[in-house]
Amino acid sequence: MLETVNRQIHHRDGMYAGKAEEYFAVGLSAVECVDKVLGLSQTTVVTEVLDLPSGYGRELRFFLQRFPNATFTACDIQPGAVKFCAKAFGALPVDSKANISELSFDRKFDLIWCGSLLTHLDEPSTRSLLNVFSDHLTANGVMIVTTHGDYVAQQMRAGATYELPAGATRQMATRYEEYGHAYHDYSRGLGYFEFHPEKSGYGVSLMSPGWFRSLAADLKLNEVYFAARGWADHQDVFALGHNLRRD
């Protein structure tokens, strides 16, 4: 894949920190997650794929290699990122919404990849996003989402700030231990608040596997797969569907 993947990197791609090896390794790890999920689920046909948030195509470029005959939809709150994915990778462009419940697509998907978005959303937005995904899954489709779990909470207790104000992560880690969930807004102006009119509702979240499973069950979504630190050895990976069961 590395020999043939499209290596165009947009100059505004915030996921690229100047080290191509690290950047592409995260994309490869996403493909590994997808392959593991498909190997354990009844999803055998993948013709429609949604990448949300697509960013500037860090993972999308590898999904194109993995599913060469599929149609891809790139969705992100950054209009420039969506336009780049359409031009560079031939994806169908969809601008996301600050109010996630307003988001809709004109098709359903066999595979939804959501890498590192629930990691930035509060509980209401998390619920809204999972509902949107649920509404746009094919009968045997699967959504793959990543979360911050025990490992990230441990990193916070050890002093990692995740770009939050001093002391916020320690409070989050304490709340996580008590409730299995914690959230804190980013400081105003950080991240993608230029696209969020209310300048809130985007930050860092922690979700324990138990807390997330309870939410998924409440939304009548079946768990197909889970891996602690399954994506890039950092974020937890869940795969959910309507009619799917673990093989």
C-alpha positions as CSV (number, residue, x, y, z in Angstrom):
1,M,0.0,0.0,0.0
2,L,2.8,2.4,0.8
3,E,4.3,2.0,-2.6
4,T,1.1,2.8,-4.5
5,V,-0.9,5.1,-2.1
6,N,-1.6,8.7,-3.1
7,R,1.0,10.7,-1.2
8,Q,-0.5,14.2,-1.7
9,I,-0.6,16.0,1.7
10,H,-2.4,19.3,1.9
11,H,-0.5,22.2,3.4
12,R,-3.4,22.8,5.9
13,D,-3.6,19.2,7.1
14,G,-3.3,19.5,10.8
15,M,-2.7,15.8,11.2
16,Y,0.6,16.1,9.4
17,A,3.4,17.1,11.7
18,G,6.3,16.9,9.2
19,K,6.9,13.1,9.7
20,A,5.5,11.2,6.7
21,E,6.3,7.8,8.3
22,E,4.1,8.6,11.4
23,Y,1.3,10.1,9.2
24,F,1.0,7.1,6.9
25,A,1.4,4.6,9.8
26,V,-1.9,5.9,11.3
27,G,-3.6,5.4,7.9
28,L,-2.3,1.8,7.7
29,S,-3.4,1.2,11.2
30,A,-7.0,2.2,10.2
31,V,-6.9,-0.4,7.4
32,E,-5.8,-3.0,9.9
33,C,-8.7,-2.1,12.1
34,V,-11.1,-2.5,9.3
35,D,-9.7,-5.8,8.2
36,K,-10.0,-7.2,11.7
37,V,-13.6,-6.0,12.0
38,L,-14.6,-7.5,8.6
39,G,-13.0,-10.8,9.6
40,L,-15.3,-11.0,12.6
41,S,-18.5,-9.7,11.2
42,Q,-21.0,-10.7,8.5
43,T,-20.2,-7.6,6.4
44,T,-18.9,-9.1,3.2
45,V,-19.8,-6.6,0.6
46,V,-18.3,-3.1,0.8
47,T,-19.5,-0.8,-2.0
48,E,-20.3,2.4,-0.1
49,V,-17.9,3.9,2.5
50,L,-18.2,7.0,4.7
51,D,-15.1,8.6,6.2
52,L,-16.2,11.1,8.9
53,P,-14.2,13.0,9.8
54,S,-12.3,12.7,6.6
55,G,-9.9,15.5,7.3
56,Y,-7.5,15.8,4.4
57,G,-7.6,12.1,3.7
58,R,-5.1,10.5,6.1
59,E,-7.1,7.3,6.3
60,L,-9.2,7.7,3.1
61,R,-6.2,7.3,0.8
62,F,-5.6,3.8,2.2
63,F,-9.3,2.9,2.1
64,L,-9.2,3.6,-1.6
65,Q,-6.5,1.0,-1.9
66,R,-8.3,-1.5,0.2
67,F,-11.7,-1.1,-1.6
68,P,-10.8,-0.1,-5.1
69,N,-14.4,-0.6,-6.5
70,A,-16.2,1.2,-3.7
71,T,-17.8,4.7,-3.7
72,F,-16.4,6.9,-1.0
73,T,-18.0,9.8,0.8
74,A,-15.7,12.3,2.6
75,C,-17.4,14.4,5.3
76,D,-15.8,16.9,7.5
77,I,-16.6,20.2,9.2
78,Q,-13.7,21.8,7.3
79,P,-14.9,22.7,3.8
80,G,-11.4,22.9,2.5
81,A,-10.6,19.4,3.6
82,V,-13.8,18.0,1.9
83,K,-12.9,19.8,-1.3
84,F,-9.4,18.4,-1.2
85,C,-10.6,14.8,-0.7
86,A,-12.9,15.2,-3.7
87,K,-10.2,16.5,-5.9
88,A,-7.3,14.3,-4.8
89,F,-9.2,11.1,-4.1
90,G,-12.4,11.3,-6.1
91,A,-14.6,11.1,-3.0
92,L,-18.1,12.5,-2.9
93,P,-17.9,15.7,-0.8
94,V,-20.3,16.4,2.1
95,D,-19.8,19.3,4.5
96,S,-20.6,18.3,8.1
97,K,-22.7,20.3,10.5
98,A,-21.9,22.0,13.9
99,N,-25.2,20.5,15.0
100,I,-24.6,16.9,14.3
101,S,-28.3,16.0,14.4
102,E,-28.8,18.1,11.3
103,L,-26.4,15.9,9.3
104,S,-27.8,13.7,6.6
105,F,-26.7,11.7,3.5
106,D,-28.4,10.7,0.3
107,R,-27.2,7.1,0.6
108,K,-26.5,4.3,3.1
109,F,-23.1,2.8,3.9
110,D,-21.7,-0.7,4.2
111,L,-18.7,0.7,6.1
112,I,-18.5,3.9,8.2
113,W,-15.1,4.9,9.6
114,C,-15.1,7.5,12.4
115,G,-11.5,7.9,13.6
116,S,-11.0,10.4,16.4
117,L,-14.3,12.3,16.5
118,L,-16.1,10.8,19.5
119,T,-12.8,11.6,21.3
120,H,-13.7,15.3,20.9
121,L,-17.5,15.2,21.6
122,D,-19.6,15.6,24.7
123,E,-22.3,13.0,25.5
124,P,-25.3,14.6,23.6
125,S,-23.2,15.0,20.5
126,T,-21.9,11.5,20.8
127,R,-25.4,10.2,21.0
128,S,-26.4,12.3,18.0
129,L,-23.5,11.1,15.9
130,L,-24.2,7.4,16.6
131,N,-27.8,8.0,15.7
132,V,-26.8,9.6,12.4
133,F,-24.6,6.6,11.6
134,S,-27.3,4.2,12.6
135,D,-29.8,5.8,10.2
136,H,-27.3,5.5,7.4
137,L,-26.1,1.9,7.8
138,T,-27.1,-0.8,5.3
139,A,-28.8,-3.8,6.9
140,N,-25.4,-5.6,7.4
141,G,-23.3,-2.5,7.5
142,V,-20.8,-1.7,10.2
143,M,-19.6,1.5,11.8
144,I,-16.1,1.6,13.3
145,V,-15.6,4.3,15.9
146,T,-12.6,5.2,18.1
147,T,-12.7,6.5,21.7
148,H,-10.4,7.6,24.5
149,G,-10.4,5.0,27.2
150,D,-8.3,3.6,30.0
151,Y,-5.0,4.3,28.3
152,V,-5.7,8.0,27.7
153,A,-7.1,8.4,31.3
154,Q,-3.8,6.9,32.5
155,Q,-1.8,9.4,30.4
156,M,-3.8,12.2,31.9
157,R,-3.1,11.1,35.4
158,A,0.6,11.0,34.5
159,G,0.4,14.6,33.3
160,A,-0.5,14.6,29.7
161,T,-2.7,17.7,28.9
162,Y,-4.2,16.9,25.5
163,E,-4.2,20.7,24.8
164,L,-6.5,21.4,27.7
165,P,-6.0,24.0,30.5
166,A,-3.8,23.0,33.4
167,G,-5.6,20.8,35.9
168,A,-8.5,20.0,33.5
169,T,-7.1,16.6,32.6
170,R,-6.6,15.6,36.2
171,Q,-10.3,16.5,36.9
172,M,-11.3,14.5,33.9
173,A,-9.3,11.4,35.0
174,T,-11.0,11.6,38.4
175,R,-14.5,11.9,36.9
176,Y,-13.7,9.0,34.5
177,E,-12.8,6.8,37.4
178,E,-16.1,7.6,39.1
179,Y,-18.5,7.7,36.2
180,G,-16.8,6.1,33.2
181,H,-17.1,9.3,31.2
182,A,-15.6,12.8,31.2
183,Y,-15.6,15.7,28.9
184,H,-14.0,19.2,28.7
185,D,-14.2,21.9,26.1
186,Y,-11.1,23.1,24.3
187,S,-10.1,26.7,25.0
188,R,-11.9,29.1,22.8
189,G,-10.2,29.5,19.4
190,L,-8.5,26.1,19.6
191,G,-9.2,23.4,17.2
192,Y,-12.0,23.8,14.7
193,F,-14.1,26.4,16.6
194,E,-14.0,28.6,13.6
195,F,-16.6,26.2,12.2
196,H,-18.7,26.0,15.4
197,P,-21.0,29.1,15.7
198,E,-21.5,28.5,19.5
199,K,-17.8,28.1,20.2
200,S,-18.5,25.1,22.4
201,G,-19.1,21.4,22.3
202,Y,-15.7,20.5,21.0
203,G,-12.9,19.3,23.2
204,V,-11.6,16.1,24.7
205,S,-13.7,13.2,26.0
206,L,-13.0,10.0,27.9
207,M,-15.4,7.0,27.6
208,S,-14.8,3.7,29.4
209,P,-15.7,0.5,27.4
210,G,-18.5,-0.1,29.9
211,W,-20.0,3.4,29.5
212,F,-19.8,3.2,25.7
213,R,-21.4,-0.3,25.6
214,S,-24.3,1.0,27.7
215,L,-24.8,3.9,25.3
216,A,-24.6,1.5,22.3
217,A,-27.2,-0.8,23.9
218,D,-29.5,2.1,24.6
219,L,-29.3,2.9,20.8
220,K,-29.9,-0.7,19.9
221,L,-26.6,-1.2,18.3
222,N,-24.8,-4.5,18.5
223,E,-21.1,-4.7,19.3
224,V,-19.1,-6.7,16.7
225,Y,-15.6,-5.9,17.8
226,F,-13.6,-4.1,20.5
227,A,-9.8,-3.5,20.9
228,A,-8.2,-1.5,23.6
229,R,-5.7,0.9,22.0
230,G,-6.6,-0.8,18.7
231,W,-5.9,2.3,16.5
232,A,-2.3,3.5,16.3
233,D,-1.7,1.9,19.8
234,H,-3.6,4.8,21.4
235,Q,-7.4,5.0,20.8
236,D,-9.9,2.2,21.6
237,V,-11.8,0.7,18.7
238,F,-15.4,-0.3,18.6
239,A,-17.4,-1.8,15.7
240,L,-21.2,-1.7,15.8
241,G,-24.1,-2.7,13.6
242,H,-27.8,-3.5,13.5
243,N,-28.0,-7.1,12.7
244,L,-24.4,-8.1,13.2
245,R,-23.1,-10.5,15.8
246,R,-19.6,-11.6,16.6
247,D,-18.7,-14.8,14.7
